[in-house]
Amino acid sequence: MNKQIPAYVLTGFLGSGKTTVLLRMIEVAKAKGMQPIIVMNELGETNVERHLFKDIEMVELLNGCICCTIQDDMRSELEQILHTENKGDILFIEGTGVANPEEIIEALTHPQLIDRVKLQSVISVIDASKYVDYQSRFQSAKEVRELLKQQVTLGSLIVLNKIDLTSDRLLEKVRRKVRSGKSEQTPIVEASNGLIEEEDLFATRFKWDEMNFHHTEEDEHEHHHHHNHSFQAIKVSNVGKVNRVKFEKWLKKHDEKLVRAKGMIQLSETPKAYNFQYASKQLQLTPTSSHEEFVMIFIGIGLNKEELINSFREEVVE
Ligand SMILES: Nc1nc2c(ncn2[C@@H]2O[C@H](COP(=O)(O)OP(=O)(O)OP(=O)(O)O)[C@@H](O)[C@H]2O)c(=O)[nH]1
């Protein structure tokens, strides 16, 4: 029998810090001489974070969710990679921020993969600074609440991330809320910027017998419905020069519906290229030398594509 490749699934809501944790895991794995393979699923048409993973074997599943239409794509791509001679030593799968991890886990039970992949842990990353806020903000959107719940319920390790942005009082509330939905055995660790002890991150924790797959045709329908209509990823290409101050104002104006944004831009103040990340209502700009195109991805709920793009071009671009 083929040797099984150890696998880690990273789950968590939009902008919670999955990629940040993944980068940390890759660093550790590489330092141990391991060759990682990454499966990265993005809601948008472009993976604007590809440059963060230089020299790494990556399967990019874009413009959809592993949960729905591209579950088969993941299976076949993985099968292919795992059959090649120089396959990696460790596999990381990062779902989109709106993926139900159950579907990813389920994909690994496919007859062609089950003997090849050994799921070690489902790492559930929570933005501690926004957890409570999201629960009230999405109170009326049942499927989003369910999703947030599933991402925690199925975690073998829970990471309360972004504690640098979380007050002590709020953190205590989040601890209580998260703990109430988990068994005592599931570790909950706290972190800023995904800095978590290596042993915690890499421990083998996942147990198949604790999974309970129960899909009816009705569920399937519900699921597709949810992903097609709740969250949208809007791509803006050929972004002109962005005025930073106006951009921040604009983001603030749209922060009810716009949950996450990322991309590569040029600011009007300087000719440099910047990678930008907008999550937890915070804008982060990092100068970068590697950019293929200036593109932005906006992710949110109930967004009007045309209006959003028009207002961005009118109010932010110079
Ligand atoms: N202040 C602060 N920022 C963080 C922390 N962890 C991650 N970030 C920032 O939050 C933003 C989103 O982080 P990612 O790791 O890309 O989040 P993600 O869960 O992969 O996001 P999606 O692409 O939406 O799935 C980035 O700007 C990170 O640098 C943290 O602990 N504290």
The ligand as an SDF file (V2000), in Angstrom:
LIG
                    3D

 32 34  0  0  0  0  0  0  0  0999 V2000
   -4.0110   42.3790   13.8650 N   0  0  0  0  0  0  0  0  0  0  0  0
   -3.9730   41.1210   13.4350 C   0  0  0  0  0  0  0  0  0  0  0  0
   -4.0790   40.8720   12.1120 N   0  0  0  0  0  0  0  0  0  0  0  0
   -4.0350   39.5780   11.7130 C   0  0  0  0  0  0  0  0  0  0  0  0
   -3.8910   38.4920   12.6180 C   0  0  0  0  0  0  0  0  0  0  0  0
   -3.8990   37.3330   11.9180 N   0  0  0  0  0  0  0  0  0  0  0  0
   -4.0430   37.6840   10.6210 C   0  0  0  0  0  0  0  0  0  0  0  0
   -4.1330   39.0260   10.4900 N   0  0  0  0  0  0  0  0  0  0  0  0
   -4.3480   39.8250    9.2630 C   0  0  0  0  0  0  0  0  0  0  0  0
   -5.6980   39.6190    8.8350 O   0  0  0  0  0  0  0  0  0  0  0  0
   -5.7840   39.6350    7.4180 C   0  0  0  0  0  0  0  0  0  0  0  0
   -6.4400   38.3450    6.9130 C   0  0  0  0  0  0  0  0  0  0  0  0
   -5.6120   37.2630    7.2540 O   0  0  0  0  0  0  0  0  0  0  0  0
   -5.5750   35.9050    6.3900 P   0  0  0  0  0  0  0  0  0  0  0  0
   -4.6050   34.9870    7.0420 O   0  0  0  0  0  0  0  0  0  0  0  0
   -5.3780   36.2330    4.9630 O   0  0  0  0  0  0  0  0  0  0  0  0
   -7.0650   35.3970    6.6110 O   0  0  0  0  0  0  0  0  0  0  0  0
   -7.8350   34.2050    5.8760 P   0  0  0  0  0  0  0  0  0  0  0  0
   -8.6390   33.5180    6.9110 O   0  0  0  0  0  0  0  0  0  0  0  0
   -6.8880   33.3800    5.0940 O   0  0  0  0  0  0  0  0  0  0  0  0
   -8.7830   35.0370    4.9030 O   0  0  0  0  0  0  0  0  0  0  0  0
   -9.6910   34.5730    3.6380 P   0  0  0  0  0  0  0  0  0  0  0  0
   -8.8070   34.7800    2.4640 O   0  0  0  0  0  0  0  0  0  0  0  0
  -10.8250   35.5420    3.6590 O   0  0  0  0  0  0  0  0  0  0  0  0
  -10.1380   33.1900    3.8260 O   0  0  0  0  0  0  0  0  0  0  0  0
   -4.3480   39.8370    6.9200 C   0  0  0  0  0  0  0  0  0  0  0  0
   -4.1700   41.2060    6.7090 O   0  0  0  0  0  0  0  0  0  0  0  0
   -3.5050   39.3460    8.0890 C   0  0  0  0  0  0  0  0  0  0  0  0
   -2.2290   39.9360    8.1240 O   0  0  0  0  0  0  0  0  0  0  0  0
   -3.7810   38.7940   14.0260 C   0  0  0  0  0  0  0  0  0  0  0  0
   -3.6790   37.9260   14.8990 O   0  0  0  0  0  0  0  0  0  0  0  0
   -3.8390   40.1160   14.3470 N   0  0  0  0  0  0  0  0  0  0  0  0
  1  2  1  0
  2  3  2  0
  2 32  1  0
  3  4  1  0
  4  5  2  0
  4  8  1  0
  5  6  1  0
  5 30  1  0
  6  7  2  0
  7  8  1  0
  8  9  1  0
  9 10  1  0
  9 28  1  0
 10 11  1  0
 11 12  1  0
 11 26  1  0
 12 13  1  0
 13 14  1  0
 14 15  2  0
 14 16  1  0
 14 17  1  0
 17 18  1  0
 18 19  2  0
 18 20  1  0
 18 21  1  0
 21 22  1  0
 22 23  2  0
 22 24  1  0
 22 25  1  0
 26 27  1  0
 26 28  1  0
 28 29  1  0
 30 31  2  0
 30 32  1  0
M  END
$$$$
